Amino acid sequence: MNIQKIALVGNPNSGKSSVFNQLTGLNQHVGNYPGVTVDKKTGSFQLGDGEKVKVIDLPGIYSVYPKSEDERVVFEILNDPQNENYPDLFVVVVDATNLERNLLLFTQLHDLGVPIILVLNMFDLLREEGIRIDVEKLSELLGTIPVVPLDARKGEGIDKLKKAVSDFQQTTWIPFLNESHISESGAKTLLTESEQIEDTDHRFKKIAQILKFCLKRETPPKSRKLASNNIDKIVTHPIWGYGIFLFILLMIFQAIYELASVPMDLIDNVFLVLSQQVKSTLPSGVFTDLIAEGIVPGIGGVVIFVPQIVLLFAFIAILEETGYMSRVVFIMDRLMRPFGLNGKSVVPLISGVACAIPAIMATRTIDQWKDRLITIMVTPLTSCSARLPVYTLLIALTIPEEEIWGFMNLQGLVLLGMYLLGFVAAFMAAIIFKLIIRSDQKSFLIMEMPTYKIPRWSNIGITLWEKTKVFVWEAGRVIMAISVILWVLASYGPSDRIEKAVSAIPKPVDTSVDAEKTYEEKVSSVRLENSWIGILGKQLEPAIEPLGYDWQVGIALITSFAAREVFVSSMATIYSVGEDFEDEATMIHRMQQEINPTTGEKVYNLASGLSLMVFYAFAMQCMSTLAIVKRETKSWKWPLLQLVYMTTLAYMAAFVTYNYLQ
């Protein structure tokens, strides 16, 4: 049988993603299924004969009977051989340490009559528990289908899986249950609720009978689960659990600042030198100015924060790989319920630390519409990675680099505070939406705690590569476009307005270097003020002046409505227009020296800096997120409400912050 396309199917937390990573490596692509916001991960690998096989990583599901959008996507693929994602072979990945529960999905798929291979993942953990599986007997009792033992985290057994795919031959199909849910015409049918329960009960009974013949305990179990349980008594404690989680967060943000400082400084200087080289190498003209003052600083304004974003993603991946993130979900569930959030809301809220878009997509696992809608409405308040560049830039400008109690970095502490502020705001907003949106439905969080594991660095590396690539590529395209537009608007103005304003500046009588430099700075400032973007910023200034912002910040507020991280590249472009880059001043240094001509104070001081951070903590400045909310709620009502309430909250909170500290 010629296999050209396979699909990985399995329960959540069965290790399916690890199998996908081991098969495809970095040869992956992430998109969406047509018409829905469900993630579609595809990749490929080569067989021994050099033939390429496409791999589709289907969403994790517990049953083929669809209750969520994830399960419906899988069902529609299973039920339609003409679907473009329908594979030649289904590879069902199960957790070997929980065979009885995991085999339920396998039996449902098997009874659909599809070509299938069973992968027993985490086989090494089963051996550690002193349990032996008779793989050949299991294959025979399940209908003579190929069974491949595997340890995806270490890559052991991947070659056997590839060989099983290469050698696969369809055998005579025998249904697992005599009463199959396939009609005489061959179409897959859905069972009613009562039929589902009866069907599931029959399947579990037969699975238990089969496992009696295939599983055998040979040695006393090791203490892995016992050790996990003992650790859980501490990390999931109703009091100490929260303290430990807060301490871990504090250490993460301290490490982000300490470890990222050197590469960030290096990147900042690299882009400064690059702008200098462009100015000195290319012939003078509009094109050279566009590259040196627009494109290079704009891209540099994002790339400089890649080290911090990589570290954030790395720490999150480590927490997930070790199994600690599941404990966080568990302890946070207790905290969520009084605020009207579903226990499953914890996952989107924590995922929102990386990006609100996949976090909002993750809410489709919440069955109750009210709980799901509340989660969608408050998730963007959690500080995502796009806010991280804004925070770190403003913290570098306004927060002194000091240590507290001899070991705690003040800047890292402020960064942690911004993330906690986002969570607190999400909880408060959830209470309000709980009162607005009425429902009598009750929900429960049911989850299984995985045992603690040593993280596999290869898996973490692939995760970092994919997430960082998506962040840089998605942000880079937007930033490139906005940087070009912003540079044009900042370099040109109506008619001869700029020329008249510049000619009104008296030329220095003194021919000293300092006098010439002062004159050039005045020219640059006047040119920017009289450009199209300067005029727009000046018109906005009265509205944002009570928050401590000037017209230049106003420009960045407007452009960053496309995406929050654009704020940094916008500031980089604004403070680069007209620069000759000969004084070795980086973007941060130029911003630190900016003086408000009205007050005579620095534009970026403690009051204005914290006010701006608070504004970005609450403001809905991400068009992509609004688009996803519209798609998830099937209405413009909720994203527009989200835009209004978050912008109002951001303005009021920034106003209070600035006027309290001023």
DOTOR-120546 format. One record per residue (C-alpha): x negated, y negated, z. Coordinates in steps of 0.001 Angstrom, whole numbers, plus 500000, padded with zeros to 6 digits. Example, Ala and Ser with C-alpha at 12.3 -4.5 7.8 and 13.67 -1.06 7.14 Angstrom:
487700504500507800/486330501060507140/
REM end
This chain:
500000500000500000/498488496682498904/498648494301501883/498245490635500951/500124488949503777/500649489938507426/502598488284510246/501687488403513932/504677488843516233/504765489098520022/505975487819523360/504596484515524648/501364485114526614/500753488466524919/497441487206523524/498808486820519992/496989483519519486/493697485150520511/494240487888517921/494961485184515317/491771483306516281/489658486462516086/491041487379512672/490882483941511045/488153482057512966/488070478424511821/489914479278508605/493256478028509934/495972475573508990/498757474191511176/501987472841509698/505726473268510122/508307475642508726/510490473936506109/513303471899507645/512345472445511291/509691471256513747/508482474745514687/504709475134514384/503501477245511479/499956478564511885/498379480287508924/494918481569508160/493133484351506303/490501487063506635/488740489497504353/489020493276504332/486057495563503838/486546495612500080/486458491799499981/490194491395499451/491649488363501241/494661488777503521/496840485841504585/497874485729508242/500994484006509603/501160483516513373/504902483575514079/506258481767517170/506199483767520393/509583485376521059/511118487822523538/513878489122521288/514999489190517663/518393487900518805/517956484135518362/518757481808521255/516114479160520529/514800477531517363/511608479624517611/513583482869517656/515887481709514858/512885480977512610/511563484506513182/514995486074512652/515525484224509375/512155485455508094/512920489034509180/516345488947507584/515217487602504202/512593489512502188/512743486666499648/511554484151502262/508148482724501299/506855483647504773/508085487261504649/504956489453505028/503944492791503600/503232493980507127/504261492965510660/501593493265513370/503271493375516775/500942492272519575/501870493510523065/500293493080526491/499041496559527372/499304495801531099/503062495160530700/503998497764528113/507518498464529335/508587494823528931/506572494110525766/507684497229523892/511282495994523915/510526493501521125/508563496150519242/511517498586519256/513868495874518000/511511495070515134/510946498746514408/514681499334514061/514831496634511399/512940499057509182/510036496693508495/506443497947507937/504749497621511297/501499498089513253/501421498018517054/498467496280518747/497822497051522425/496088493860523525/494267493381526868/493359497074526730/490286496414528862/492432495211531771/494417498432531615/491196500435531922/490161498337534893/493430499262536567/492458502926536204/495196503709533679/494669505697530476/496941505518527442/497215508444525060/497279506273521940/497948509134519535/500851510405521638/502305506905521888/502071506522518092/503857509835517578/506674509096520038/507262505618518596/507790506978515094/504280507730513804/503276504117513407/499633502942513680/498657501905517228/495454499876517693/493959499221521173/492366495778521326/490667493235523561/491258490057521578/489470487795524064/486189489629523422/486944490600519837/486722494333520611/488883496350518236/489310493635515578/487476495749512992/489812498673513786/492796496378513263/491442495245509897/490924498881508892/494467499748510004/495754496946507781/493610498120504870/494678501782505255/498337501135506057/500841503414504367/504600503238504933/505897506419506599/509408507814506770/511417505440508916/513100506876512013/515107504403514153/514077504078517782/517733504244518818/520302506297516969/522590503248516973/520513500840514888/521527497215514334/521152497540510562/524311497701508485/524878500255505737/523959497597503179/520579497132504851/521268493651506280/520186492888509844/523137491955512047/523373490053515320/524833491731518392/527372490169520711/526295489269524264/527770492475525754/526326494603522935/522950492997523467/522941493932527151/523928497542526406/521382497798523595/518590496389525793/519475498790528638/519262501803526300/515939500635524932/514349500155528350/515441503643529415/513908505246526342/510709503169526654/510341504353530260/510716507971529150/508084507599526448/505570505920528773/505843508837531214/504233511020528553/501598508479527485/500348506754530648/498209508397533274/496439506940536286/492923508382536474/491216506228539122/492401503890541880/493155500440540520/490595497700540837/491364494677542948/491933492202540067/495657491760540717/495142491874544462/492492489158544164/494824487084541954/497581487419544536/495251486304547323/494126483273545310/497749482444544548/498529482230548244/496318479153548278/496751477527544842/500549477942544827/500980476933548476/503873474439548881/501437471884550360/497878472850549476/498838473713545907/499589470077545068/496422468897546812/494286471360544836/495918470331541554/495361466644542315/491723467325543237/491184469240539982/492673466344538005/490406463900539834/487329465991539040/488381466253535391/488677462489534960/485452461892536852/483704464332534513/485265462701531441/483670459392532379/480343460751533536/479734463176530661/481110461032527841/479259457802528615/476005458693526808/477526459966523523/479996457051523520/477195454508523816/475319456306521053/478342456297518722/479030452616519465/475472451697518483/475527453953515416/478549452126513998/476977448768514860/473856449750512910/476026451070510088/477802447700509795/474419445968509831/473135448236507074/476188447604504925/475817443830505345/472100443850504575/472067446461501805/475137445784499663/475498442551497721/477470439804499441/481122439733498571/484651440753499469/484015444485499081/480992444413501394/482886442388504002/485796444828503823/483537447787504549/481361446103507194/484080444166509016/487158446305508393/486619449959507591/483449450727509584/484552449046512860/488061450482512463/486839454051512138/484210453497514817/486925452306517188/488409455811517120/485301457982516732/483767456401519832/486428458066521971/486135461536520452/483768462710523265/486380461866525903/489193463447523918/487127466604523349/486412466819527082/490094466365527938/491135469104525509/488316471325526793/489405471082530411/493050471753529488/491965474790527432/489877476111530330/492829475779532720/494996477695530246/492376480391529566/491755481089533241/495463481406534008/495581478411536357/497924476403534109/500679478952534742/500280478263538454/500600474543537779/503874475200535964/505082477253538925/504288474740541669/505499471780539611/508843473504539111/509667472862542777/508907469194542281/510900468879539058/514297470198540092/515372467290542359/514815465004539359/517247466933537177/514606468578535014/514623472193533947/511783474343535226/510764474815531603/510407471027531340/507053471366533066/505402472760529938/506363469840527647/505426467284530303/502000468815530825/501570469283527066/502341465582526714/498910464863528184/497514466019524854/500210464738522476/503909463903522803/504780465361519380/504091469084520083/505302468497523652/508710467397522382/508720470349519993/508121472613523012/511454471530524527/513286473812522104/512604476674524548/515007474947526983/518448476480526468/520611473799528144/521147470725525960/521229468256528887/517949469508530348/516341469521526925/517554466007526096/516313464570529410/512927466187528852/512731464746525329/513616461266526586/510974461162529361/508095463186527894/506544460223525990/505977458503529347/503252461008530202/499918459611529048/498866461321525829/495401461486524281/496268458502522037/496467456344525169/493066457553526355/491061455282523986/493153452294525131/492645453097528810/488936453738528523/488306450570526498/490205448368528960/488690450097531980/485207449516530543/486090445824530055/487748445082533413/486905447738536014/483415447608537559/481314450738537356/481119451353541099/481145454370543360/483593454882546215/482617456951549250/479301457671547571/480505460118544919/483749458898543342/483554456711540236/486017453799540434/486605453857536686/487486457558536763/489823456929539703/491654454210537760/491978456548534765/493512459225536997/495876456597538387/497126455762534885/497957459407534209/499728459777537561/501645456571536827/502978458148533653/504216461230535501/505877459127538210/507625457020535559/508835460192533817/510343461473537072/512070458162537788/513469457948534272/514685461551534552/516772460635537609/518503457877535650/519193460123532676/520454462807535058/523145460367536214/523959459233532670/524138462669531010/526580464954532787/526518468765532714/527478471625535045/524985474076533544/522383475602535855/518914476661534777/516155478786536242/512443479225535625/511478482862535125/507826483503534388/505141486093534965/501840485045536500/498883486338534473/495838487556536337/492915485152536527/490385485575533738/486982484227532829/487525481867529877/486315482961526463/484251480115525048/484876481171521455/488629480716521942/488058477355523608/485742476316520787/488340477130518119/491020475271520102/488795472213520445/487909472237516765/491550472461515655/492919469844518062/490085467384517556/490270467817513774/494002467111513814/493544464084516076/490734462555514026/492328463326510671/495845462206511571/494632459108513403/491936458424510816/494340458187507892/496578455721509700/493630453735511003/491965453548507601/495108452101506043/495794449675508882/492145448582509074/492192447599505400/495520445781505726/494451444087508943/491125442932507450/492921441409504458/495428439621506711/492602438447508983/490419437212506097/492971435279504091/495647432718504851/498306430624503095/496984428391500326/493831426507501445/494733426401505142/491574428221506249/489277426006504187/490876422819505560/490589424051509153/486926424990508687/486068421673507022/487521419836510019/484858421343512287/481963418896512645/478692420387511507/475931420398514132/473449417570514071/471028419699516025/469398422284513776/468438424647516601/469365428329516456/471787427980519394/473605425070517764/473927426936514495/475196430017516319/477805427977518212/478968426412514962/479272429825513261/481294431156516208/483696428198515932/484050428789512202/484837432487512726/487387431668515412/489105428979513332/489185431180510228/490864433970512198/493394431624513830/494467430244510448/494649433602508681/497928435419508062/497390437687511069/496364434718513211/499557432858512337/501615435952513226/499739436361516492/500256432698517383/503997433068516817/504075436076519133/501857434480521791/504609432638523738/506401435953524321/503329437783525592/501544434945527385/503434435720530654/501787439145530543/498299437631530355/497722438287526646/496532435960523914/497418435992520229/494613438406519384/496020441026521760/499413440307520199/498055441336516822/496897444669518241/500279445192519933/501988444848516547/499638447104514591/499594449786517298/503307450388516881/502199452776514145/500116454708516684/498762453686520091/495134454469519307/495261451866516515/494982449240519286/491273449979519632/490498449918515914/492561446725515546/490531445017518252/487364446303516616/488415444796513294/489577441497514819/486310441023516692/484276442042513636/485768439662511051/483172437013510282/480450438728512341/476943438965510931/476063441843513333/472564440447513797/472808439870517565/473085443598518383/476418442942520182/478732445949520237/482508445649520099/482854446013523876/480220443345524490/481948440899522132/485271441482523885/483701441028527321/482438437587526308/485790436383524945/487003433234526772/490549431883526875/490201428253525637/493217427135527701/492237428564531093/488480428815530610/488604432334532079/487686435600530433/490492436996528298/489911440473529707/489907440232533497/491329442531536170/494858441110535958/495163441095532160/493348444431531813/495608446294534240/498661444549532781/497716445784529319/497051449316530578/500444449398532293/502100448134529103/500553450943527068/501383453479529779/505101452838529273/505526451455525747/506862453663522953/504256452795520336/504220455887518208/506382456036515102/505622459750514672/507060460523518101/510253458606517311/510586460543514061/510209463858515898/512800462823518514/515199462010515691/514629465414514120/515033467250517438/518197465389518492/519652465138514952/520521461486515609/518944458008515565/520849457176518770/518356458778521145/515060457595519581/516418454025519388/517482454212523032/514036455580523844/512347452705521999/514458450080523801/514165451433527334/510425452185527111/509575448791525579/511683446978528201/510077448992530994/506604448276529587/507216444510529380/508685444234532889/505994446398534498/503188444481532729/504752441130533778/504885442190537445/501341443600537342/499781440489535817/501584437963538015/500911439958541176/497174440188540497/496726436721539004/
REM end
